[in-house]
Amino acid sequence: MTKETYNPWTVVHVVFDHLAEAGLHPVLGETGDPAAPAEALLRALGIEPGREDEGPAAPAIQAQLAELRARMFPDVDGGRS
């Protein structure tokens, strides 16, 4: 069986969305980096955490998003906003 991977930041996002929908107000970063507990949760479920550079913060993804913003919103701050 091949090892499954999943990005820990996706877990953080899902949990934050769930907490917010429940009326709670999670805050990112005040008690440390949430990626480490998310990685531990994935491992407990038998899933290998994915690489940091696979998520939305990856430089390649950010460059692609910047290009899309520039194309879609050329009149707004050079496509940034």
Secondary structure as GFF3:
##gff-version 3
##sequence-region A 1 81
A	DSSP	beta_strand	5	6	.	.	.	ID=ss1
A	DSSP	alpha_helix	8	21	.	.	.	ID=ss2
A	DSSP	alpha_helix	35	44	.	.	.	ID=ss3
A	DSSP	beta_strand	48	49	.	.	.	ID=ss4
A	DSSP	three_ten_helix	52	54	.	.	.	ID=ss5
A	DSSP	alpha_helix	59	72	.	.	.	ID=ss6
A	DSSP	three_ten_helix	77	79	.	.	.	ID=ss7
###
